[in-house]
Amino acid sequence: MNRIAFITESSTRHDIPMPANKFYRGPRSRWVNNVIQYMEVRNFPSESIFFLSFHSQRILGYNEIVEPYPVQKWHPRRTECETFAEKILAFVLQTKPAPFVEIHAGRTISDPLKRLFQQHGIEFRIYGDGVPLGIKPGWYEGMIEEELNQRRLKDIERKKLLISSLIRFQTPQEASRVVEQFEKRAHLYGIEANMEELKKLLGCYRQKCKDTKKAYAEFENTMSEEDKFGELSSSLQSVQSLVDLHMHSDFERLKCKFGASIAKLRLYLIKHNYALMAENNVFAALQRMQIALLK
């Protein structure tokens, strides 16, 4: 939706030429300051924000340079307000496509604008309508906080989807990346328990891999001493598990001839199986984390 915003001028302003969004900011302009901040936290397009000044009835762009001008002593008369409202209406009508209009201004200008916009079928909202002037700064502070909270929630949802997207193959390598990148912020995404479980299972998996590597090195050392002519190594080419080993057609003969090597191989295959079980546990933990991230 095309959207534009009108913000009232502030009576306290700078005494040197400045872009409008800076010119109207000041320590005593809490209402206008908060309106501008509210627009900023929403990432409202600056080219669609305009300031309304009764001095020469100007519609000023957000970054338009404003020269200092005197503060009006009295509230503008009703006829002035209606004339200015007509000018603002013409500005809105020439904007294509027809915009939704935000009005951040007091009743002197919002009341005549309201009537004109209703007559011409222009969609609009008067922010803080009915809120006393002295309370408006606080009202906008509440709006800013609500916007920031919404942004935080959206950011958390995006991060949750990002974490979930990193878990594609449920591998220990993916698990390590998730822990490294998101452990410190796990509480924000509601996965603290999942993260602690994953860390524990990763530690177990790494230890099982170390045990497996050590067992395999011991097997290779023993086999190099026993199997001088490569008979055992060539016979074990297709052995990947204890079942493969025990179902080997020549198992009993190899066991008698290369007893120490077969014992070391058995130990290695047992350790390897434990490592596979530990990897499966990591896989399952990553799946549980993905489910938690979708809640």
Secondary structure, 3 states (H helix, E strand, C coil): CCEEEEEECCCCCCCCCEEHHHHCCCCCCHHHHHHHHHHHHCCCCHHHEEEEECCCCEEEECCCEECCCCCCCCCCCHHHHHHHHHHHHHHHHCCCCCCEEEEECCHHHHHHHHHHHHHCCCCEEECCCCCCHHHHHHHHHHHHHHHHHHHHHHHHHHHHHHHHHHCCCCCHHHHHHHHHHHHHHHHHHCCHHHHHHHHHHHHHHHHHHHHHHHHHHHHHHHHHHHCCCCHHHHHCCCCCCHHHHHCCCCHHHHHHHCHHHHHHHHHHHHHHHHHHHHHHHHHHHHHHHHHHHCC
